[in-house]
Amino acid sequence: MPSKPKRSLQDVVGKETYDVWVDMLRELVPDGRTHRLSVVIAGMLHYATAIAENMDEDELEEDSVALSLINANEMGPDEIKDELHDVMKRLFKDAGVTFDRVSKGGEAYSVVDEAYNEYVSWYDYPWD
C-alpha cells in the first residue's frame, strides 16, 4: 500500500514563503511566548487560507492542504486540529522546533492549539 504523501503548507504558499516561515519559527519558537507565537501562526494560516480560496476549483484535490484550509475556515479549534494538525506538525518538524510545552505548574499545552484558537477568533473584535 503506497504511503500518503506528507502534506505541507508549502503546497499552497510556495517554497520561498514556506522557507521564510520555517526560518521564522526556528528562530522565534525556542524563547517565544505562546500568546505571541500563536498569533503569528494563526496569521500564517489565514494567509495560506486566502491563497487557497483564490485557487481554481480544478486545483483543489481531495485531501489537499488547500481544501483543508478552506474547510478549516468554517470550523472550531478542535475540528481545525483534526483537519490541519498533520500540516502543522510538518511545519514545526521542518523548523526543528516543538510546539508542545509545559507550564511552570506542570500542565502540558500546545502553541499550535493556541494558534487554532487565534485562527477561529481572528475577526472577533470586542468593540464590534
C-alpha positions in Angstrom: 0.0 0.0 0.0 1.6 3.3 -1.0 2.0 5.8 1.8 0.1 9.0 1.8 2.3 11.9 0.7 3.2 14.3 3.5 1.1 17.4 3.4 2.7 20.8 3.7 1.8 24.4 3.7 4.4 24.8 1.0 1.9 23.2 -1.4 -0.2 26.3 -1.0 2.1 29.2 -0.2 5.1 28.1 -2.3 8.7 27.2 -1.4 10.0 30.7 -0.8 7.3 31.7 1.7 7.4 28.4 3.4 11.2 28.6 3.8 10.8 32.0 5.4 8.1 30.6 7.8 10.4 27.7 8.7 13.3 30.1 9.4 11.0 32.4 11.5 9.8 29.5 13.6 13.3 28.1 14.1 14.4 31.5 15.5 11.2 32.6 17.4 9.8 29.4 18.9 12.5 28.4 21.4 12.3 31.5 23.5 9.0 32.9 22.3 5.9 33.4 24.4 2.9 31.2 23.4 0.5 34.1 23.3 2.6 35.9 20.8 3.6 32.9 18.7 0.1 31.7 18.4 -1.0 34.9 16.7 1.9 34.7 14.2 1.0 31.1 13.4 -2.7 31.9 13.0 -1.7 34.7 10.6 0.3 32.2 8.6 -2.8 30.0 8.4 -5.0 32.9 7.4 -2.6 33.9 4.7 -2.5 30.4 3.3 -6.3 30.2 3.5 -6.6 33.4 1.4 -4.4 31.8 -1.2 -6.3 28.6 -1.1 -9.6 30.4 -1.5 -8.3 32.1 -4.7 -7.3 28.8 -6.3 -9.4 27.4 -9.2 -11.7 24.6 -8.0 -9.9 22.3 -10.5 -6.7 22.7 -8.5 -8.4 21.6 -5.2 -7.8 17.9 -4.9 -9.4 15.8 -2.2 -7.2 15.6 0.9 -5.1 18.6 -0.3 -3.8 21.2 2.1 -5.7 23.9 0.2 -9.0 22.2 0.6 -8.3 21.6 4.3 -7.6 25.3 4.8 -10.8 26.2 3.1 -12.7 23.7 5.2 -11.0 24.9 8.4 -12.3 28.4 7.8 -15.7 27.2 8.8 -14.6 25.1 11.8 -13.9 25.4 15.5 -10.5 24.9 17.0 -10.9 21.1 17.7 -12.1 20.5 14.2 -9.3 22.6 12.7 -6.9 20.4 14.7 -8.4 17.3 13.1 -8.2 18.9 9.6 -4.7 20.5 9.8 -2.6 19.1 12.6 -0.5 16.9 10.3 0.3 20.0 8.3 1.3 21.9 11.5 3.4 19.0 12.7 5.3 19.1 9.4 5.9 22.8 9.6 7.3 22.6 13.1 9.3 19.5 12.3 10.8 21.3 9.2 11.8 24.1 11.6 13.3 21.7 14.0 11.3 23.0 17.0 8.4 21.6 19.0 5.0 23.1 19.8 4.4 21.1 22.9 5.1 22.9 26.2 4.7 22.5 29.9 3.7 25.4 32.2 5.5 26.2 35.4 2.7 24.3 37.2 3.5 21.2 35.2 0.5 21.4 32.9 1.0 20.4 29.2 -0.2 22.7 26.5 0.5 23.4 22.8 1.5 26.5 20.9 -0.4 25.1 17.9 -3.6 24.5 19.8 -3.5 28.2 20.9 -2.9 29.1 17.2 -6.1 27.3 16.3 -8.0 29.3 18.9 -6.5 32.5 17.4 -7.3 31.4 13.9 -11.0 31.0 14.9 -11.3 34.3 16.7 -9.2 36.3 14.1 -12.1 38.6 13.2 -13.7 38.8 16.7 -13.3 42.3 17.9 -14.7 43.1 21.4 -15.6 46.7 20.2 -17.9 45.4 17.4 
